[in-house]
Every structure is written in C-alpha cells, then in structure tokens.
C-alpha cells in the first residue's frame, strides 16, 4: 500500500509540474502577443531601415587620441573635462556631467550595429523571413571576421582620460550594446542554422572576448565593482558566454548574481544604495534594475530560476521591482534628489517592466511599459539602455 501511495504521489507531482509548466508557457505567449501588438509596426519599419544599411564598423572612425590601432575600440570618459585653470593639464572629473567634446564615435557605431541586428532579428521573429538573418550576418562578418574592418576582442582603450589613462576597466561597460547582437543571432539561428564554418568564427570572437573579460586586469577590476558596472559585467559575460557555448562561465555568472550582485547591491527596502549616492540616482537606479532583470532573463532556466532566488537575508530581485515600479509609473513620487542631468528624459519603456511582468505575471507592469516611450532619441538614455528590442528576448 505504501508503494502504491508513493507512486500516486509521484504521479500527482508530475501532473502538477506539467500543468504549471503549461500555464507558465501560456502566460509567456499571452504577454508576447501583447508586446507584439504594441511593437509590430515599429519593428517592421526599423527592419526596413536595417535592410538598407551597409556595414560600418569602428575602422571607419579613426581616433587620433587613441593609444591603440584602427581595430581597437576607443572612447573617452563621459564625465571628464578640461581643467579651466590649466587647459593643457589632465582632465578633471565632474560626476554625472557628460562632456560633449569627448570621442564617442565608436560607441555610436556599435549602437547603430546593435540596432540593425536587433531590428532584423525582431522582424525575423514575426515573419521567419531568412533575408533578415542574411543581412544580420553581413554586418556581423564586418564587425567580427573581415580582417579589414573587424574589431579586436579586447577593450584596452575604452573610457580613456586625457592626461591620465589610455583606457580603464570601467570602460568595459561600453560593450553592453553587443548583448542584443548575440541575442538576436541566437533567436534566428535556432530556427535557421548555418554551417559550422560560418558560425564558429563568430563564436570564437566572443569566446576570446569573454576570456579577456575574465582574465585581464581591466576585466577583473570591472567585475569587482559593486554598482551598475559590476552588474553590467555579469550581464555581458553571461550573454556572450551563452552565445559562445561556455557552460562553466555561465555557471560562474549565476553564482555571481546570487552571491555577489544581490547581496551587495540591494537595500533592505529593495533600493540600490550605491546608485542613490550618485549624482543621477534615478537614471542609474533604472539602469541597474534593467541590467539585473536582463541577467535574470539571460540565465534563468526552469531548474534554476534567478527571478525567484532569495538571499540568506530574504532579498530577491522582486524586491527591487516592487521598489522601483511605483517611481516608474509616477516619477513625481521619487523620494530622492533629482538627477543632475537628463532628469526629464527618464523613464522610457524600461525592459525590466516587460521581463518582470512575464516572470512574475504582473500585467500592471506591462501596462506601465505600454504607455512609455519605445523609441527614445537622447544619447544619454540610449547609452544606458542596452535592451531596446524586447521581442527577441521574449520567445
């Protein structure tokens, strides 16, 4: 009798799991349909634009102030300015105040590239038309394979500071705009596989970059940062390692999310204390929320769901969503100081709202997302919004 009872209980558990999984899948489908309804017209317009674009990589923009070569990504730190007392001396920091004269052409080229591939992948997800994949691969070959135009898989010269450093680990955050490139490729290639000869050079580029991010002192320095920079390191490495098929690195990123990011970044009320100390506390809180949500989206599996992971002191990512969403819905209620710049440009259609709505089955968050700006234009917003094409993430 005991064996029969145990068998019945086991069968019941299997049936309950099956029903739960089916319900979860149905919910995901219904949320995706809601997102499609909002974005379909925009997606097809962006894809039509992307089909007309020629590949343009960083090699089209020589950087005279870079210590690297033509294939090395280069940028200058946003918040550093000439010293008015001595213009020829090293630049000085004004946190939160972006210097419009600094070199950002490589960043803009990367953002354009990201928009092209993600727009094509979004349209592919609606139409399954292989022309979008073929065009995306043209751009990827230019960026990662073709010897005349490729970018080196390192970031030695990012966010340089005139008179101080030729590059910094903190500059690694500039490549967050590549995560939608790999996400878009994975979605399309799952349905339209290409030959190993075509895909392996792309995977090898990202494998090399992941290894550099984990081993170089700049990468290790960025990994150890405890604010949004540490979050974005995990977000990037997780996305790139998933594409490059590096399971050990993926496991490392999961562990980092559970045992480093959440415990060190979340306040007991769900806020991000390290972001609240900055001169742009609202914008950086949104940025960190989006990045953590994207980590969950990249790394969660049915067996290991990061959305529901709880730290030993009882905190989870849900706490961060519950804290921030009221202030996304109504910014006037924000209890902290206003951002020193770009206060009026936030919020936009934050990806955390979509990802969180699906993960926690919260339609009210999706309603907030629907009424926000889905095509922001400001450079400051775009550089802090690595996920701009949610359809390629909600499968």
Secondary structure, 3 states (H helix, E strand, C coil): CHHHHHHHHHHHHHHHHHHHHHHHHHHHHHHHHHHHHHHHHHHHHHHHHHHCCCCCCHHHCCCCCCCCCCCCCEEECCCEECCCCCCCCCCEECCCCCCCCCCCHHHHHHHHHHHHHHHHHHHHHHHCCHHHHHHHHHHHHHHHCCCCCCCCCCCCEEEEECCCECCCHHHHHHHHHHHHHHHHHHHHHHHCCCCHHHHHHHHHHHHHHHHHHHHCHHHHHHHHCCCHHHHHHHHHHHHHHHHHCCHHHHHHHHHHHHHHHHHHHCCCCCCCHHHHCCCCHHHHHHHHHHHHHHHHHHHCECCECHHHCCCCCCCCHHHHHHHHHHHHHCHHHCCCCCCCCCHHHCCCCCHHHHHHHHHHCCHHHHHHHHCCCCCCCCHHHHHCCCCCCHHHCCC
